[in-house]
Amino acid sequence: MITLLQSPVSSDPEVMGRTLVFRNTRVPAQSLLEYLDDGFSLEEFLDNFPSVTRVDAVNFLKLAREQVQHENYSG
């Protein structure tokens, strides 16, 4: 499990009005989901957003999957 200190994303009122972004960037985490939804690969996303690390992108996808699984089990 990924802890808050290890979180690949953050939300700050001073950075894009609290939009969930990859840490130390201004790249919205939602952008990765949209890229994948549109049929692009993780590689293409990382090529287009070089400030996002592979580790952070993969960890964010893991968190998103865990959230969906949790919602499916508790809903």
C-alpha positions as CSV (number, residue, x, y, z in Angstrom):
1,M,0.0,0.0,0.0
2,I,1.2,3.5,-0.8
3,T,1.2,6.0,2.0
4,L,0.5,9.7,1.9
5,L,4.2,10.4,2.1
6,Q,4.8,8.2,-0.9
7,S,1.8,9.5,-2.8
8,P,2.6,10.2,-6.5
9,V,0.0,13.0,-6.5
10,S,-0.8,16.1,-4.5
11,S,-3.4,18.8,-4.2
12,D,-2.5,22.4,-3.2
13,P,-4.6,25.5,-3.4
14,E,-1.6,27.3,-4.8
15,V,-1.0,24.8,-7.6
16,M,-3.8,24.8,-10.2
17,G,-6.5,25.5,-7.7
18,R,-6.3,22.2,-5.8
19,T,-6.4,20.1,-9.0
20,L,-4.9,16.7,-8.2
21,V,-1.4,16.8,-9.9
22,F,1.6,14.6,-10.1
23,R,4.0,15.6,-7.3
24,N,6.4,18.4,-8.2
25,T,4.6,19.1,-11.5
26,R,1.6,21.0,-12.8
27,V,0.4,17.9,-14.7
28,P,-3.1,16.8,-13.7
29,A,-3.3,13.2,-12.7
30,Q,-6.6,13.0,-14.7
31,S,-4.5,13.6,-17.8
32,L,-3.0,10.1,-17.5
33,L,-6.4,8.5,-17.2
34,E,-7.6,10.4,-20.2
35,Y,-4.6,9.5,-22.3
36,L,-5.1,5.8,-21.6
37,D,-8.8,6.1,-22.2
38,D,-8.1,7.6,-25.6
39,G,-5.9,4.6,-26.5
40,F,-2.5,6.1,-25.9
41,S,0.1,4.1,-24.0
42,L,1.9,5.0,-20.8
43,E,5.0,5.5,-22.9
44,E,3.3,8.2,-25.0
45,F,2.0,9.9,-21.9
46,L,5.5,10.0,-20.4
47,D,7.0,11.2,-23.6
48,N,4.5,14.1,-23.7
49,F,4.9,14.9,-20.0
50,P,8.6,14.4,-19.2
51,S,8.2,16.0,-15.7
52,V,6.1,13.0,-14.6
53,T,8.3,10.0,-13.6
54,R,7.4,6.5,-14.6
55,V,7.3,5.5,-10.9
56,D,4.8,8.2,-10.1
57,A,2.6,7.3,-13.1
58,V,2.6,3.6,-12.3
59,N,1.9,4.3,-8.6
60,F,-1.0,6.5,-9.4
61,L,-2.5,3.8,-11.6
62,K,-2.1,1.4,-8.8
63,L,-3.9,3.8,-6.4
64,A,-6.7,4.3,-8.9
65,R,-7.1,0.6,-9.3
66,E,-7.2,0.1,-5.6
67,Q,-9.8,2.8,-5.2
68,V,-12.0,1.2,-7.9
69,Q,-11.7,-2.2,-6.3
70,H,-12.5,-0.7,-2.9
71,E,-15.6,0.9,-4.3
72,N,-16.7,-2.3,-6.0
73,Y,-16.4,-4.3,-2.7
74,S,-18.1,-1.7,-0.5
75,G,-20.8,-0.5,-2.8
